[in-house]
Amino acid sequence: MLSPPRFRVSAWNRSMKIRRLAEGTVNRIAAGEVVERPASAVKELIENALDAGASRIDIATGNGGIDLILVEDNGEGMDAEDLRLSIERHATSKLPLGAAGGDDLSHIGTLGFRGEALPSIGAVARLSIASRTKQGEAHEIRVDGGIAGKVKPTGYLAPGQSGTRVEVRELFFATPARLKFLKSARAEDMAVLDVVKRLAMARPDVAFTLTADGRRALSLEAETDPPLASRSEAVGHRKESRLKRLARVMGREFADNAEAVNTAREGVAISGYAGLPTYNRGNAQMQFLFVNGRPVRDKLLIGAVRGAYADFLARDRHPALALFLECDPAFVDVNVHPAKTEVRFRDAALVRGLIVSSLKLALHEAGHRASTTVAEQTLAAFRPQGTPHFHGRMPAMDDPGRTFYAPLLGSQPAISARVEESPAEAAPPGLPLGVARAQVHETYIVAQTEDGIVIVDQHAAHERLTYERMKRQIESGGVARQPLLIPEVVALDPPEVERLSARADELSEFGLVIEPFGPDAVVVREVPAMLEGLDIKGLVRDLADDIAETGAALSLKERLEEVAATLACHTSVRAGRRLNAEEMNALLREMESTPHSGQCNHGRPTYVELKLADIEKLFGRR
């Protein structure tokens, strides 16, 4: 009988055996997912304070948060037993019990719920927590690199007061490799400031202060609402307090140039404020999104915002906004990422559609309004950089025979079309864009309002008006078409001919009827009836480029706005065209009655309004 073979276990095989990692190593690995940088620790500590019902939170940092993070709050505090449990991993007071007695991860109503923040910080730093409830005594516990001390009495806070103070020193001393991946102290300070701002925007009823290296970086008092009898008054005051907090964080200019957003559908509500398209930025840093009070950076939400503004902004410009989404906790999964900055919705299409529709509705309500910063930037550009020098005595402002030197004027501009030869009367009331008085350089319309002047870029304005008319026709059943007496043949590359031919049915919805004309050309037989003076060849080539960028799987119907914008741009009143008084005033009146006419299809302003008081300042009259 043969004996079974014997296998020798080599040293290499023995080294591959599974072994349990040390508890300290496990904690430090887990901490790396939660505490990526000082700002991550600050975020977790502030969320704990908010969950504890704090109405005031004071934060201090040293050396970007690496040397010191101190967070103090006036929340409900913890007793000695809760304090001991708070530093144990996966111990939390925030996760509710389900009907069957198990932990319920589907109805999370707090910012925190994992029970990881404090033990993770304690695993990589020197952590000290002092806390007190109103009825109990104050206690303190320390954790150094994952090694916990005992709970001891402390003199923190006076009797009858509650709150918690968390002090973090020497962050990542237990994992020194992590320190090499941190940025400069200033960059870490900016990251901390961003975290505090986002959480403060979500809770205008809470006061926040942030001190970095002894210098006050942020100070926000609570925006309290007075007691009100009716629910509608309470809602109005909540909106007012939110806008005040947003103005403090995002700037006064944002509050002056934002439209309110307020829409609800199927249990999901969107509120907040959306900046006007002309109040845009070169990046997305001024976009703040919140889900049930939680700041998030969700790709779905960011994509929805981009889609809502695609009709108004060029691709390299970004809107400023703050949106707050409220829904049933069971509708959203916040247990997607350890940092809790990403969420997943049960019905993502509903949320995206609601965001897009609510933003478009808000922008529609803005009408022809353009941002106030347009005028401010114009005035700033007019002002001379230096002080003008006068030879001899500077004329007194009350000298009727004075000659006032105005460097901002330069040479006298040529007026290409006079509207009135006689002195102009005051503009009639009720016309926001006033009455046309002149056309300058056959490009800009100058209108007089009740209290100032308006300068209109005639091409940009007409492009938007044409675009909006085309959109209305498409929505009502398609653009009316006009057959060409002599069809236009446009030479193209064979791939471009194939792309246009494949989209011929969709292009016909925009009033453009084309057919292949051999392998390297197309023939245009019909064009949109509303578009006169169409540059057919230029339009077809631009559309071929647009289709090439969309990719084979993307329908032109999904790019309706971009295609219509291309059509509008090719047929709008061009710079250099002389307009008479009736044409100019008709353009002004249509702008006043057309939504979004304050900006062209690329987000640039179509007009600049200068108040008489501002003009007088330029000439030293004020």
Secondary structure per residue as TSV (DSSP state, phi and psi in degrees):
chain	resnum	aa	ss	phi	psi
A	1	M	-	360.0	127.9
A	2	L	-	-79.1	137.6
A	3	S	-	-81.9	148.9
A	4	P	-	-63.8	148.5
A	5	P	-	-66.5	146.5
A	6	R	-	-104.8	132.3
A	7	F	-	-105.5	133.9
A	8	R	-	-89.8	131.1
A	9	V	-	-88.5	110.5
A	10	S	-	-76.5	168.4
A	11	A	H	-63.3	-33.1
A	12	W	H	-66.3	-40.2
A	13	N	H	-65.9	-38.6
A	14	R	H	-65.1	-32.6
A	15	S	H	-71.4	-16.6
A	16	M	T	-92.7	-0.4
A	17	K	S	-64.8	145.7
A	18	I	-	-71.1	137.2
A	19	R	-	-137.8	155.8
A	20	R	-	-80.7	135.2
A	21	L	-	-75.8	153.5
A	22	A	-	-64.0	147.5
A	23	E	H	-58.2	-39.4
A	24	G	H	-63.0	-38.7
A	25	T	H	-66.1	-43.1
A	26	V	H	-58.6	-44.1
A	27	N	H	-65.1	-39.1
A	28	R	H	-70.4	-35.6
A	29	I	H	-65.3	-45.8
A	30	A	H	-63.9	-36.0
A	31	A	H	-63.5	-30.8
A	32	G	H	-63.0	-25.7
A	33	E	H	-78.0	-29.8
A	34	V	H	-95.2	-41.9
A	35	V	-	-111.8	88.6
A	36	E	S	-82.8	-32.0
A	37	R	S	-157.8	173.0
A	38	P	H	-54.2	-38.2
A	39	A	H	-61.1	-32.3
A	40	S	H	-64.2	-42.6
A	41	A	H	-64.8	-42.5
A	42	V	H	-60.4	-43.3
A	43	K	H	-58.7	-48.4
A	44	E	H	-63.0	-40.0
A	45	L	H	-70.7	-38.2
A	46	I	H	-67.6	-40.5
A	47	E	H	-61.6	-38.9
A	48	N	H	-60.6	-41.8
A	49	A	H	-65.0	-41.8
A	50	L	H	-65.1	-41.2
A	51	D	H	-64.5	-25.6
A	52	A	T	-83.8	3.6
A	53	G	T	82.9	22.8
A	54	A	-	-67.5	143.2
A	55	S	S	-108.0	-5.1
A	56	R	E	-147.7	132.5
A	57	I	E	-132.8	125.4
A	58	D	E	-114.5	126.7
A	59	I	E	-119.7	139.7
A	60	A	E	-137.0	142.1
A	61	T	E	-134.1	156.6
A	62	G	E	-133.3	132.5
A	63	N	G	55.3	49.3
A	64	G	G	71.7	12.6
A	65	G	G	94.0	-3.7
A	66	I	T	-75.1	-43.1
A	67	D	S	-82.2	-36.9
A	68	L	E	-151.4	136.3
A	69	I	E	-133.8	123.9
A	70	L	E	-128.9	122.4
A	71	V	E	-126.7	120.6
A	72	E	E	-120.8	139.1
A	73	D	E	-139.7	166.5
A	74	N	-	-111.2	35.7
A	75	G	S	-72.0	-166.4
A	76	E	-	-73.3	-16.5
A	77	G	-	75.8	178.3
A	78	M	-	-132.6	147.9
A	79	D	-	-87.3	-176.2
A	80	A	H	-62.3	-42.3
A	81	E	H	-68.7	-42.6
A	82	D	H	-63.5	-37.2
A	83	L	H	-62.7	-40.5
A	84	R	H	-65.7	-41.5
A	85	L	H	-73.3	-24.0
A	86	S	H	-64.1	-23.6
A	87	I	T	-96.6	2.4
A	88	E	S	-88.0	137.8
A	89	R	T	-64.7	136.2
A	90	H	T	63.2	32.6
A	91	A	-	-110.7	122.4
A	92	T	-	-149.2	154.3
A	93	S	S	-102.9	4.3
A	94	K	-	-102.6	-19.6
A	95	L	S	-86.5	118.8
A	96	P	-	-73.5	158.4
A	97	L	B	-87.3	139.6
A	98	G	-	-79.4	180.0
A	99	A	T	-62.7	-31.8
A	100	A	T	-88.0	3.5
A	101	G	S	94.9	-8.7
A	102	G	S	-86.3	170.4
A	103	D	B	-69.0	135.6
A	104	D	-	-104.0	104.3
A	105	L	S	-89.2	1.8
A	106	S	S	-97.9	-8.5
A	107	H	-	-131.6	66.4
A	108	I	-	-90.6	114.6
A	109	G	-	-109.0	7.6
A	110	T	S	-118.2	165.6
A	111	L	S	-73.3	-37.9
A	112	G	-	-107.1	156.9
A	113	F	-	-166.6	-9.1
A	114	R	S	-83.0	-25.4
A	115	G	S	70.0	34.5
A	116	E	-	-114.8	-21.5
A	117	A	H	-61.5	-59.1
A	118	L	H	-63.6	-47.1
A	119	P	H	-63.5	-32.5
A	120	S	H	-67.5	-43.2
A	121	I	H	-65.1	-43.0
A	122	G	H	-63.8	-25.4
A	123	A	H	-74.4	-21.8
A	124	V	H	-121.8	4.1
A	125	A	S	-147.7	-177.7
A	126	R	E	-101.0	109.6
A	127	L	E	-110.8	135.8
A	128	S	E	-133.5	129.0
A	129	I	E	-125.6	124.8
A	130	A	E	-120.8	135.4
A	131	S	E	-151.6	157.9
A	132	R	E	-153.0	138.3
A	133	T	-	-93.3	165.2
A	134	K	S	-63.4	-35.7
A	135	Q	S	-90.1	-20.7
A	136	G	S	-103.7	-171.2
A	137	E	-	-96.2	160.5
A	138	A	-	-84.1	139.1
A	139	H	E	-135.1	162.7
A	140	E	E	-140.0	148.0
A	141	I	E	-139.0	147.0
A	142	R	E	-123.2	145.8
A	143	V	E	-135.4	123.8
A	144	D	E	-117.1	108.4
A	145	G	T	56.5	37.7
A	146	G	T	92.2	-7.5
A	147	I	E	-97.0	114.6
A	148	A	E	-91.9	142.8
A	149	G	-	-93.7	-169.0
A	150	K	-	-93.1	156.1
A	151	V	-	-74.6	128.2
A	152	K	E	-129.1	150.6
A	153	P	E	-65.6	152.1
A	154	T	-	-147.1	164.5
A	155	G	-	-93.3	21.5
A	156	Y	-	-69.0	125.0
A	157	L	S	67.6	155.2
A	158	A	-	-87.1	157.5
A	159	P	T	-55.4	141.3
A	160	G	T	88.5	-8.9
A	161	Q	-	-104.2	153.6
A	162	S	-	-129.0	158.7
A	163	G	E	154.7	178.1
A	164	T	E	-141.3	141.5
A	165	R	E	-123.4	122.2
A	166	V	E	-114.0	124.3
A	167	E	E	-119.2	124.5
A	168	V	E	-118.7	121.8
A	169	R	E	-122.9	151.1
A	170	E	S	51.4	56.8
A	171	L	T	-60.0	133.1
A	172	F	T	70.8	19.1
A	173	F	T	-65.3	-28.4
A	174	A	T	-82.7	-13.4
A	175	T	S	-132.3	71.4
A	176	P	H	-59.7	-25.1
A	177	A	H	-60.3	-31.9
A	178	R	H	-64.4	-31.1
A	179	L	H	-61.4	-30.3
A	180	K	T	-68.3	-20.1
A	181	F	T	-97.0	-1.8
A	182	L	-	-78.5	155.9
A	183	K	-	-89.1	-170.7
A	184	S	-	-64.2	161.8
A	185	A	H	-59.6	-36.9
A	186	R	H	-65.9	-41.9
A	187	A	H	-64.4	-39.4
A	188	E	H	-67.5	-36.8
A	189	D	H	-61.0	-42.0
A	190	M	H	-65.9	-36.5
A	191	A	H	-65.6	-40.4
A	192	V	H	-63.4	-44.0
A	193	L	H	-60.9	-40.5
A	194	D	H	-62.7	-42.2
A	195	V	H	-62.5	-45.7
A	196	V	H	-64.0	-41.6
A	197	K	H	-61.5	-44.5
A	198	R	H	-62.7	-44.2
A	199	L	H	-69.0	-34.3
A	200	A	H	-68.5	-33.8
A	201	M	H	-65.0	-34.4
A	202	A	H	-74.5	-21.9
A	203	R	-	-130.5	76.7
A	204	P	T	-65.8	-15.8
A	205	D	T	-80.6	-2.0
A	206	V	S	-113.6	136.4
A	207	A	E	-85.4	140.1
A	208	F	E	-130.9	141.4
A	209	T	E	-133.6	146.0
A	210	L	E	-133.9	124.6
A	211	T	E	-120.7	123.8
A	212	A	E	-115.3	117.5
A	213	D	T	52.9	41.5
A	214	G	T	83.4	-4.3
A	215	R	E	-107.7	133.4
A	216	R	E	-72.8	115.0
A	217	A	E	-96.0	-23.7
A	218	L	E	-157.6	136.7
A	219	S	E	-143.5	112.1
A	220	L	E	-127.4	115.9
A	221	E	-	-79.4	154.8
A	222	A	-	-66.5	136.3
A	223	E	-	-92.6	90.6
A	224	T	-	-85.5	146.0
A	225	D	-	-102.8	133.4
A	226	P	-	-68.8	153.3
A	227	P	-	-63.8	129.2
A	228	L	-	-124.4	151.4
A	229	A	S	-77.4	-43.4
A	230	S	S	-101.4	154.1
A	231	R	H	-66.6	-37.9
A	232	S	H	-63.3	-38.0
A	233	E	H	-65.7	-39.8
A	234	A	H	-63.3	-42.6
A	235	V	H	-63.0	-41.7
A	236	G	H	-61.6	-41.0
A	237	H	H	-70.5	-34.6
A	238	R	H	-63.0	-40.3
A	239	K	H	-63.1	-40.4
A	240	E	H	-65.7	-43.7
A	241	S	H	-66.0	-36.7
A	242	R	H	-64.0	-44.4
A	243	L	H	-64.4	-36.4
A	244	K	H	-62.2	-43.8
A	245	R	H	-65.9	-41.2
A	246	L	H	-62.5	-38.3
A	247	A	H	-64.7	-36.6
A	248	R	H	-68.8	-32.9
A	249	V	H	-91.3	-47.1
A	250	M	H	-92.6	-11.9
A	251	G	-	109.9	149.4
A	252	R	H	-61.9	-33.0
A	253	E	H	-62.0	-36.8
A	254	F	H	-62.7	-46.0
A	255	A	H	-61.0	-33.7
A	256	D	H	-76.5	-17.5
A	257	N	T	-125.5	32.8
A	258	A	E	-124.4	146.4
A	259	E	E	-107.8	141.7
A	260	A	E	-69.0	142.4
A	261	V	E	-117.4	129.8
A	262	N	E	-159.2	97.7
A	263	T	E	-142.0	145.6
A	264	A	E	-139.1	146.0
A	265	R	E	-159.4	128.9
A	266	E	T	50.8	45.1
A	267	G	T	82.9	2.8
A	268	V	E	-115.7	128.0
A	269	A	E	-119.5	137.8
A	270	I	E	-119.2	127.2
A	271	S	E	-137.4	174.3
A	272	G	E	131.0	-153.1
A	273	Y	E	-141.6	138.1
A	274	A	E	-118.8	130.0
A	275	G	E	-71.1	148.7
A	276	L	-	-61.9	149.3
A	277	P	T	-56.9	-34.9
A	278	T	T	-73.4	-11.6
A	279	Y	S	-99.0	75.3
A	280	N	E	-119.0	172.5
A	281	R	E	-132.3	165.5
A	282	G	S	-83.7	-8.4
A	283	N	S	-144.2	179.9
A	284	A	S	-97.8	21.5
A	285	Q	T	-68.7	-17.4
A	286	M	T	-100.2	27.4
A	287	Q	E	-113.1	120.4
A	288	F	E	-124.2	126.9
A	289	L	E	-126.9	136.4
A	290	F	E	-133.6	139.0
A	291	V	E	-123.3	114.5
A	292	N	T	51.3	43.4
A	293	G	T	81.0	2.6
A	294	R	E	-102.9	121.7
A	295	P	E	-65.5	130.6
A	296	V	E	-134.5	159.1
A	297	R	-	-125.1	69.7
A	298	D	-	-91.4	132.8
A	299	K	H	-63.9	-35.2
A	300	L	H	-61.4	-46.1
A	301	L	H	-67.0	-42.7
A	302	I	H	-62.4	-41.2
A	303	G	H	-64.9	-36.4
A	304	A	H	-65.5	-40.1
A	305	V	H	-63.2	-43.2
A	306	R	H	-61.9	-39.7
A	307	G	H	-67.0	-37.4
A	308	A	H	-67.1	-34.2
A	309	Y	H	-95.5	-0.6
A	310	A	T	-59.5	-25.9
A	311	D	T	-74.6	-13.9
A	312	F	T	-126.2	-18.8
A	313	L	S	-124.5	147.4
A	314	A	-	-67.7	161.8
A	315	R	T	-65.3	-24.5
A	316	D	T	-95.5	10.9
A	317	R	-	-116.0	150.9
A	318	H	E	-133.6	140.4
A	319	P	E	-78.1	164.0
A	320	A	-	-108.3	132.0
A	321	L	E	-164.0	163.1
A	322	A	E	-138.6	113.6
A	323	L	E	-116.5	139.0
A	324	F	E	-122.6	115.3
A	325	L	E	-103.7	127.4
A	326	E	E	-119.4	132.7
A	327	C	-	-155.8	170.7
A	328	D	-	-60.7	131.2
A	329	P	G	-53.1	-28.7
A	330	A	G	-71.4	-15.4
A	331	F	G	-80.5	-18.1
A	332	V	E	-129.5	140.1
A	333	D	E	-104.3	111.4
A	334	V	-	-96.0	-1.5
A	335	N	T	-92.9	50.8
A	336	V	T	-102.9	-35.2
A	337	H	S	-138.9	143.3
A	338	P	T	-56.5	-32.8
A	339	A	T	-79.5	-9.3
A	340	K	-	61.2	26.8
A	341	T	-	-95.9	-6.6
A	342	E	-	-116.6	146.1
A	343	V	-	-133.6	165.0
A	344	R	E	-135.9	129.6
A	345	F	E	-98.8	148.2
A	346	R	T	-65.2	-36.9
A	347	D	T	-128.1	86.2
A	348	A	H	-65.4	-35.9
A	349	A	H	-63.4	-38.7
A	350	L	H	-62.0	-45.2
A	351	V	H	-65.1	-45.5
A	352	R	H	-62.6	-44.9
A	353	G	H	-63.1	-36.7
A	354	L	H	-68.2	-40.1
A	355	I	H	-64.1	-47.2
A	356	V	H	-62.1	-47.4
A	357	S	H	-67.0	-38.5
A	358	S	H	-67.9	-39.0
A	359	L	H	-68.1	-42.7
A	360	K	H	-65.1	-36.0
A	361	L	H	-64.5	-43.6
A	362	A	H	-62.8	-42.9
A	363	L	H	-67.9	-32.9
A	364	H	H	-64.1	-39.5
A	365	E	H	-64.4	-23.9
A	366	A	T	-69.2	-17.8
A	367	G	T	62.2	-133.2
A	368	H	T	-90.7	9.0
A	369	R	-	-64.5	136.1
A	370	A	-	-113.9	162.1
A	371	S	-	-69.3	149.7
A	372	T	H	-66.7	-22.6
A	373	T	H	-67.8	-20.6
A	374	V	H	-61.4	-47.5
A	375	A	H	-66.1	-40.5
A	376	E	H	-63.2	-41.8
A	377	Q	H	-66.2	-36.1
A	378	T	H	-64.9	-46.3
A	379	L	H	-62.8	-39.3
A	380	A	H	-63.2	-36.8
A	381	A	H	-70.8	-30.1
A	382	F	H	-71.8	-35.7
A	383	R	S	-65.2	134.6
A	384	P	-	-67.4	148.0
A	385	Q	S	-73.2	-32.2
A	386	G	S	-117.8	173.9
A	387	T	-	-83.3	128.1
A	388	P	-	-65.5	143.6
A	389	H	-	-103.1	130.5
A	390	F	-	-109.8	139.6
A	391	H	S	-87.4	114.6
A	392	G	S	90.1	-154.7
A	393	R	S	-75.8	134.9
A	394	M	-	-74.5	129.2
A	395	P	-	-58.4	137.3
A	396	A	-	-70.9	148.9
A	397	M	T	-68.0	-21.8
A	398	D	T	-99.3	11.3
A	399	D	-	-83.5	111.7
A	400	P	T	-66.6	-20.5
A	401	G	T	-101.1	16.1
A	402	R	-	-72.8	156.7
A	403	T	-	-118.0	112.6
A	404	F	-	-95.0	126.6
A	405	Y	-	-84.0	121.1
A	406	A	-	-123.0	94.4
A	407	P	T	-61.4	-23.2
A	408	L	T	-72.5	-17.5
A	409	L	T	-80.7	-36.5
A	410	G	-	66.2	-148.4
A	411	S	S	-76.4	156.5
A	412	Q	-	-66.7	121.5
A	413	P	-	-71.6	147.0
A	414	A	-	-80.0	132.3
A	415	I	E	-95.5	120.1
A	416	S	E	-89.0	-12.3
A	417	A	E	-157.8	102.5
A	418	R	E	-72.7	138.8
A	419	V	S	-96.1	-40.2
A	420	E	-	-133.9	131.0
A	421	E	S	-86.1	-29.1
A	422	S	S	-86.2	159.9
A	423	P	-	-55.6	136.0
A	424	A	-	-75.2	138.4
A	425	E	-	-81.6	168.9
A	426	A	-	-62.7	146.8
A	427	A	-	-66.7	138.1
A	428	P	-	-60.2	145.4
A	429	P	T	-68.4	159.1
A	430	G	T	85.2	6.7
A	431	L	-	-116.3	96.1
A	432	P	T	-57.1	-34.2
A	433	L	T	-98.1	6.8
A	434	G	-	71.7	-159.1
A	435	V	E	-119.8	134.9
A	436	A	E	-64.9	132.5
A	437	R	E	-113.2	-28.6
A	438	A	E	-163.7	164.0
A	439	Q	E	-121.3	124.8
A	440	V	E	-105.6	130.6
A	441	H	T	53.8	27.7
A	442	E	T	50.6	30.8
A	443	T	T	-136.4	-37.7
A	444	Y	E	-118.3	132.3
A	445	I	E	-94.6	128.8
A	446	V	E	-105.5	120.4
A	447	A	E	-121.2	148.2
A	448	Q	E	-102.1	127.4
A	449	T	-	-104.2	-177.2
A	450	E	S	-63.8	-33.1
A	451	D	S	-134.5	29.9
A	452	G	E	170.5	-154.4
A	453	I	E	-133.7	157.5
A	454	V	E	-126.5	133.2
A	455	I	E	-113.5	121.4
A	456	V	E	-112.3	132.6
A	457	D	E	-82.6	106.4
A	458	Q	H	-63.9	-35.4
A	459	H	H	-70.6	-47.0
A	460	A	H	-62.4	-41.4
A	461	A	H	-66.2	-46.3
A	462	H	H	-68.3	-31.2
A	463	E	H	-61.1	-44.4
A	464	R	H	-66.2	-42.7
A	465	L	H	-63.3	-42.7
A	466	T	H	-62.7	-42.5
A	467	Y	H	-60.5	-46.0
A	468	E	H	-66.5	-36.9
A	469	R	H	-64.2	-41.3
A	470	M	H	-65.0	-40.6
A	471	K	H	-61.2	-41.6
A	472	R	H	-64.7	-38.9
A	473	Q	H	-66.7	-41.0
A	474	I	H	-62.6	-42.9
A	475	E	H	-65.7	-28.5
A	476	S	T	-92.4	8.1
A	477	G	T	127.9	6.7
A	478	G	-	118.1	157.3
A	479	V	-	-85.4	132.9
A	480	A	-	-64.2	140.7
A	481	R	E	-110.3	150.2
A	482	Q	E	-122.2	114.9
A	483	P	E	-64.9	143.1
A	484	L	E	-87.1	135.3
A	485	L	E	-62.7	-39.1
A	486	I	E	-123.6	106.5
A	487	P	E	-55.4	145.3
A	488	E	E	-97.9	125.9
A	489	V	E	-98.0	127.3
A	490	V	E	-118.3	120.1
A	491	A	E	-77.6	132.9
A	492	L	-	-142.3	169.7
A	493	D	-	-74.2	150.1
A	494	P	H	-52.4	-42.7
A	495	P	H	-61.2	-35.0
A	496	E	H	-68.5	-37.7
A	497	V	H	-62.1	-42.7
A	498	E	H	-64.4	-41.8
A	499	R	H	-64.9	-44.7
A	500	L	H	-66.8	-39.5
A	501	S	H	-64.5	-36.2
A	502	A	H	-67.6	-22.5
A	503	R	T	-108.5	17.1
A	504	A	H	-59.5	-41.3
A	505	D	H	-63.9	-40.5
A	506	E	H	-70.5	-37.3
A	507	L	H	-64.5	-30.7
A	508	S	H	-64.9	-25.9
A	509	E	T	-63.8	-25.3
A	510	F	T	-93.0	6.5
A	511	G	T	88.5	9.3
A	512	L	-	-110.5	113.5
A	513	V	E	-108.4	118.5
A	514	I	E	-128.7	158.2
A	515	E	E	-141.3	151.1
A	516	P	E	-63.1	144.1
A	517	F	-	-132.7	73.5
A	518	G	S	83.6	-176.0
A	519	P	T	-76.6	-18.4
A	520	D	T	-130.0	35.5
A	521	A	E	-165.8	157.8
A	522	V	E	-127.7	155.2
A	523	V	E	-114.1	131.5
A	524	V	E	-98.5	118.5
A	525	R	E	-103.1	-30.2
A	526	E	E	-139.1	148.7
A	527	V	E	-131.7	163.4
A	528	P	E	-58.1	128.7
A	529	A	T	-64.6	-26.9
A	530	M	T	-78.5	-11.9
A	531	L	-	-104.4	109.4
A	532	E	-	-97.8	151.1
A	533	G	S	67.1	34.8
A	534	L	-	-71.8	130.3
A	535	D	-	-82.5	88.9
A	536	I	H	-64.8	-46.6
A	537	K	H	-63.2	-45.0
A	538	G	H	-63.7	-38.4
A	539	L	H	-64.2	-47.5
A	540	V	H	-62.3	-40.7
A	541	R	H	-66.2	-39.5
A	542	D	H	-65.0	-40.7
A	543	L	H	-65.2	-37.4
A	544	A	H	-61.9	-39.9
A	545	D	H	-66.3	-41.0
A	546	D	H	-61.0	-44.0
A	547	I	H	-66.1	-36.1
A	548	A	H	-62.6	-34.2
A	549	E	H	-74.9	-26.6
A	550	T	H	-74.2	-26.3
A	551	G	-	87.9	159.2
A	552	A	T	-67.0	-25.6
A	553	A	T	-90.4	-4.0
A	554	L	S	-105.2	123.0
A	555	S	-	-77.9	147.2
A	556	L	G	-62.9	-24.7
A	557	K	G	-61.3	-29.9
A	558	E	G	-76.8	-10.7
A	559	R	G	-118.6	34.8
A	560	L	H	-52.9	-46.8
A	561	E	H	-62.6	-41.5
A	562	E	H	-68.8	-40.4
A	563	V	H	-66.0	-45.4
A	564	A	H	-62.5	-37.2
A	565	A	H	-64.0	-39.0
A	566	T	H	-63.4	-44.2
A	567	L	H	-60.3	-45.3
A	568	A	H	-63.9	-40.6
A	569	C	H	-63.0	-35.1
A	570	H	H	-78.2	-10.6
A	571	T	H	-124.0	5.2
A	572	S	S	-80.0	163.4
A	573	V	-	-60.0	122.1
A	574	R	-	-83.9	154.7
A	575	A	T	-62.9	139.2
A	576	G	T	100.1	-3.9
A	577	R	-	-95.1	127.1
A	578	R	-	-78.0	130.7
A	579	L	-	-114.4	146.0
A	580	N	-	-90.1	178.3
A	581	A	H	-60.4	-44.2
A	582	E	H	-63.6	-40.8
A	583	E	H	-65.1	-41.6
A	584	M	H	-66.5	-45.2
A	585	N	H	-68.4	-34.8
A	586	A	H	-63.0	-38.3
A	587	L	H	-64.1	-41.9
A	588	L	H	-63.7	-43.5
A	589	R	H	-66.9	-38.2
A	590	E	H	-68.7	-34.8
A	591	M	H	-61.8	-40.7
A	592	E	H	-65.8	-28.2
A	593	S	H	-100.1	2.0
A	594	T	S	-111.2	125.4
A	595	P	T	-61.4	147.9
A	596	H	T	67.4	12.4
A	597	S	T	-74.6	-3.0
A	598	G	T	-76.1	-11.1
A	599	Q	B	-139.6	151.6
A	600	C	-	-78.5	-174.4
A	601	N	T	-70.5	-6.3
A	602	H	T	-112.2	8.3
A	603	G	S	90.1	-0.5
A	604	R	-	-83.3	150.3
A	605	P	B	-68.1	144.7
A	606	T	S	-93.0	-15.7
A	607	Y	E	-151.2	159.1
A	608	V	E	-123.7	128.8
A	609	E	E	-108.5	126.9
A	610	L	E	-118.2	121.7
A	611	K	E	-73.4	151.2
A	612	L	H	-59.7	-36.7
A	613	A	H	-62.8	-38.3
A	614	D	H	-68.5	-39.6
A	615	I	H	-64.9	-39.2
A	616	E	H	-63.6	-34.0
A	617	K	H	-64.4	-36.5
A	618	L	H	-62.6	-33.4
A	619	F	T	-97.1	12.9
A	620	G	T	73.3	18.1
A	621	R	-	-80.9	-14.0
A	622	R	-	-131.6	360.0
